Amino acid sequence: MNRVGLGQVELDPVTMDETIHRITTLMGDARSNSIHVVTLNAQFVQLARNNSEFAGLIRGADLCVADGVSLVWACQFLGQPIPGRVNGTDLMVRLCEVAAEDGYSVYFLGGRPGAGEGAARKLTEDNANLRVVGIDCPPMGFMDNPKLAAEVCGRIQQAAPDFLFVGLGAPKQEYWIRDNSGLSAKVMVGVGGSFELVAGVTKRAPLLMQKTGLEWFWRLVMEPRRLWKRYLVGNTVFVLVVLQQWVSQMFASRTREAATAEAERRTK
């Protein structure tokens, strides 16, 4: 299945069920590195615009799904529709359901203090057979501290989870996954603030706002001081990226049409 280009990154045009199937299928392959799943949103597209390293990291992921409704709309506008949104929080919940059914283990890394525990508690309440082998909330900046970073990796290596959910925020979590893909975790998924949402630390937007693409506005209202720049500035940049791609596509299309017309004229 061909990926869909959006700015400097690429998306897998898959549904939630197809995403789950793709992940579990990849888990059956013999490989030395963890499977990297990216839950892409508008912020990722904006960050990749002027950061070739980050853009390459996203393109190199095993699976890259559209976390935000804005990406679905953008792809539709650009004439390359994808089947729908695969929200990162919902994906984590679904993978925990699969883990409970099939005997896989899960590990929660990151989030605010207490969020990982709250998410694990909620998910084990909903999935009685869910096997949680680790909950780790290292201090801010642990990645820049060799001793702390090694201790975190050591705990994961010992637990050897099937699913490692990484809630360190973008772009930190994606760099961490790339740099630690050799750990004994079969699948690593960057889930941003999903622990807080599942645990109820952060209230999720009403379903109607989720479906109509206004979840970002809900989050902005909930945490304006922390998120104003990400959404107001970042979303503007995202729109510019999409418009630039649209103009480029239109120009390329007109050029092809002119070349075809000229070739037909010469053959007459």
C-alpha positions as CSV (number, residue, x, y, z in Angstrom):
1,M,0.0,0.0,0.0
2,N,1.5,3.3,-1.1
3,R,2.0,6.0,1.4
4,V,0.5,9.5,1.1
5,G,2.8,12.5,1.1
6,L,2.0,15.5,3.3
7,G,4.6,18.2,3.4
8,Q,7.9,16.5,4.3
9,V,6.3,13.4,5.8
10,E,4.3,10.4,4.7
11,L,1.2,8.7,6.0
12,D,-0.1,5.1,5.7
13,P,-3.7,5.2,4.4
14,V,-5.1,2.8,6.9
15,T,-8.2,2.4,9.2
16,M,-7.9,1.5,12.9
17,D,-8.6,-2.1,12.2
18,E,-6.0,-2.2,9.4
19,T,-3.5,-0.5,11.8
20,I,-4.0,-3.2,14.4
21,H,-3.7,-5.9,11.8
22,R,-0.5,-4.4,10.4
23,I,1.1,-4.1,13.8
24,T,0.2,-7.7,14.9
25,T,1.4,-9.0,11.5
26,L,4.7,-7.2,11.8
27,M,5.1,-8.6,15.3
28,G,5.4,-12.1,13.7
29,D,8.5,-11.0,11.7
30,A,12.0,-11.8,12.9
31,R,13.7,-8.5,13.4
32,S,16.5,-6.9,15.5
33,N,14.7,-3.5,16.1
34,S,11.4,-2.6,17.6
35,I,8.4,-1.8,15.4
36,H,8.0,2.0,15.4
37,V,4.5,3.4,15.1
38,V,4.0,7.2,14.7
39,T,0.7,8.8,15.5
40,L,1.0,11.8,13.3
41,N,-0.7,15.1,13.9
42,A,-0.4,18.7,12.5
43,Q,2.4,19.5,14.9
44,F,4.6,16.8,13.4
45,V,4.0,18.2,9.9
46,Q,4.9,21.6,11.1
47,L,8.1,20.4,12.9
48,A,9.2,18.4,9.9
49,R,8.9,21.4,7.6
50,N,12.3,22.8,8.6
51,N,13.8,19.8,10.3
52,S,15.1,17.2,7.8
53,E,16.3,14.9,10.5
54,F,12.8,14.7,12.1
55,A,11.2,14.4,8.7
56,G,13.5,11.5,7.8
57,L,12.7,9.8,11.2
58,I,9.0,10.0,10.6
59,R,9.3,8.6,7.0
60,G,11.5,5.8,8.3
61,A,8.8,4.6,10.8
62,D,7.3,1.2,10.2
63,L,3.8,2.7,10.4
64,C,2.6,6.3,10.4
65,V,-1.1,7.0,11.0
66,A,-3.2,10.1,10.9
67,D,-3.9,11.1,14.5
68,G,-5.6,14.3,13.7
69,V,-8.8,15.1,11.7
70,S,-6.9,18.0,10.1
71,L,-4.6,15.5,8.4
72,V,-7.6,13.7,6.9
73,W,-9.1,16.9,5.6
74,A,-5.7,18.0,4.2
75,C,-5.2,14.8,2.3
76,Q,-8.8,15.1,0.9
77,F,-8.1,18.7,-0.2
78,L,-4.9,17.6,-1.9
79,G,-6.7,14.9,-3.9
80,Q,-5.1,12.0,-2.0
81,P,-7.8,10.8,0.4
82,I,-7.1,8.5,3.3
83,P,-9.8,6.3,5.0
84,G,-9.9,8.2,8.2
85,R,-8.4,9.1,11.5
86,V,-6.4,6.7,13.7
87,N,-6.3,8.6,17.0
88,G,-3.3,7.8,19.2
89,T,-5.2,7.5,22.4
90,D,-7.8,5.2,20.8
91,L,-5.0,3.1,19.3
92,M,-3.4,2.6,22.7
93,V,-6.7,1.5,24.1
94,R,-7.3,-0.9,21.3
95,L,-3.8,-2.4,21.5
96,C,-4.3,-2.9,25.2
97,E,-7.5,-4.8,24.4
98,V,-5.5,-6.9,21.9
99,A,-2.8,-7.5,24.5
100,A,-5.4,-8.7,27.1
101,E,-7.0,-11.1,24.5
102,D,-3.8,-12.5,23.1
103,G,-1.5,-12.5,26.2
104,Y,0.8,-9.7,25.2
105,S,2.5,-7.4,27.8
106,V,2.4,-3.6,28.0
107,Y,4.7,-1.0,29.5
108,F,4.0,2.7,30.1
109,L,6.8,5.2,29.8
110,G,6.5,9.0,30.5
111,G,3.5,11.2,31.1
112,R,3.0,13.4,34.1
113,P,3.5,11.9,37.6
114,G,0.7,9.5,38.3
115,A,-0.7,9.5,34.8
116,G,0.9,6.2,33.8
117,E,-0.4,4.5,37.0
118,G,-3.9,6.0,36.4
119,A,-4.0,4.9,32.8
120,A,-2.8,1.4,33.7
121,R,-5.4,1.1,36.4
122,K,-8.2,2.2,34.1
123,L,-7.1,-0.1,31.3
124,T,-6.7,-3.1,33.6
125,E,-10.2,-2.4,35.0
126,D,-11.5,-2.6,31.4
127,N,-9.3,-5.5,30.4
128,A,-9.1,-8.0,33.3
129,N,-6.3,-10.0,31.6
130,L,-4.1,-7.1,30.7
131,R,-0.5,-7.8,31.8
132,V,1.3,-4.5,32.8
133,V,5.0,-5.2,33.2
134,G,6.2,-1.6,33.8
135,I,5.1,1.9,34.6
136,D,7.9,4.5,34.5
137,C,7.7,8.2,35.0
138,P,11.3,9.4,34.8
139,P,12.1,13.0,35.7
140,M,12.1,15.8,33.1
141,G,15.4,15.8,31.1
142,F,16.3,12.2,31.9
143,M,17.3,11.7,28.3
144,D,20.2,14.2,28.8
145,N,21.4,12.4,31.9
146,P,23.4,9.3,30.9
147,K,22.9,7.6,34.3
148,L,19.1,8.1,34.4
149,A,18.7,7.3,30.7
150,A,20.6,4.0,31.2
151,E,18.5,3.1,34.2
152,V,15.2,3.7,32.2
153,C,16.5,1.5,29.4
154,G,17.6,-1.2,31.9
155,R,14.2,-1.4,33.4
156,I,12.6,-1.8,29.9
157,Q,15.2,-4.3,28.8
158,Q,14.4,-6.4,31.9
159,A,10.7,-6.2,31.5
160,A,10.8,-7.0,27.7
161,P,7.3,-5.7,26.9
162,D,5.4,-6.5,23.8
163,F,3.9,-3.0,23.6
164,L,5.8,0.0,24.9
165,F,3.7,3.1,25.0
166,V,6.0,6.2,25.0
167,G,4.4,9.4,26.3
168,L,7.2,11.9,26.2
169,G,5.6,14.4,23.8
170,A,6.7,15.4,20.3
171,P,9.4,15.4,19.1
172,K,11.2,13.9,22.1
173,Q,9.3,10.6,22.1
174,E,10.1,9.9,18.4
175,Y,13.8,10.6,18.9
176,W,13.9,8.4,22.0
177,I,12.2,5.6,20.1
178,R,14.6,5.9,17.3
179,D,17.6,5.9,19.5
180,N,16.4,3.0,21.7
181,S,14.9,0.8,19.0
182,G,17.3,-2.0,20.0
183,L,15.6,-2.5,23.3
184,S,13.7,-5.7,24.0
185,A,10.3,-4.3,23.2
186,K,8.4,-5.6,20.1
187,V,6.4,-2.5,19.4
188,M,7.0,1.2,20.4
189,V,4.2,3.7,20.0
190,G,4.5,7.4,20.6
191,V,1.3,8.4,22.4
192,G,1.9,12.0,23.6
193,G,-0.6,12.9,26.3
194,S,-2.6,9.7,26.1
195,F,-1.9,8.6,29.6
196,E,-3.4,11.7,31.0
197,L,-6.5,11.4,28.9
198,V,-7.1,7.7,29.7
199,A,-6.4,8.3,33.4
200,G,-8.8,11.3,33.5
201,V,-6.0,13.7,34.5
202,T,-6.9,15.7,31.4
203,K,-10.5,15.8,30.3
204,R,-10.9,14.7,26.7
205,A,-13.0,16.7,24.3
206,P,-16.7,15.7,23.7
207,L,-17.1,13.2,20.9
208,L,-18.8,15.7,18.6
209,M,-15.7,18.0,18.9
210,Q,-13.4,15.0,18.2
211,K,-15.4,14.1,15.1
212,T,-15.6,17.7,13.8
213,G,-11.9,18.4,14.2
214,L,-12.2,20.7,17.1
215,E,-10.4,18.6,19.7
216,W,-7.4,21.0,19.4
217,F,-9.6,23.9,20.4
218,W,-10.9,22.0,23.4
219,R,-7.3,21.3,24.5
220,L,-6.3,24.9,24.0
221,V,-9.2,26.1,26.2
222,M,-8.2,23.5,28.9
223,E,-4.5,24.5,28.8
224,P,-4.1,27.9,27.1
225,R,-0.7,28.8,28.7
226,R,1.0,25.6,27.7
227,L,-0.6,25.0,24.3
228,W,-1.3,28.4,22.7
229,K,1.8,28.5,20.6
230,R,1.5,24.9,19.5
231,Y,-2.0,25.4,18.2
232,L,-2.3,29.0,17.1
233,V,1.2,29.3,15.5
234,G,1.6,25.6,14.6
235,N,-1.8,25.2,13.0
236,T,-1.1,28.3,10.9
237,V,2.2,26.8,9.7
238,F,0.4,23.5,9.0
239,V,-2.2,25.3,6.7
240,L,0.7,27.0,4.9
241,V,2.4,23.7,4.3
242,V,-0.8,22.3,2.8
243,L,-1.4,25.3,0.6
244,Q,2.2,25.2,-0.6
245,Q,1.8,21.6,-1.6
246,W,-1.5,22.3,-3.3
247,V,0.0,25.1,-5.4
248,S,2.9,22.9,-6.3
249,Q,0.6,20.1,-7.4
250,M,-1.5,22.6,-9.5
251,F,1.6,23.9,-11.2
252,A,2.9,20.4,-11.9
253,S,-0.5,19.4,-13.3
254,R,-0.7,22.5,-15.6
255,T,2.9,21.8,-16.8
256,R,2.0,18.2,-17.6
257,E,-1.1,19.3,-19.4
258,A,0.8,21.8,-21.5
259,A,3.4,19.3,-22.3
260,T,0.8,16.8,-23.4
261,A,-1.0,19.4,-25.5
262,E,2.3,20.3,-27.2
263,A,3.1,16.7,-27.9
264,E,-0.3,16.2,-29.5
265,R,0.0,19.3,-31.6
266,R,3.4,18.1,-33.0
267,T,2.0,14.7,-34.0
268,K,-0.8,16.3,-36.1
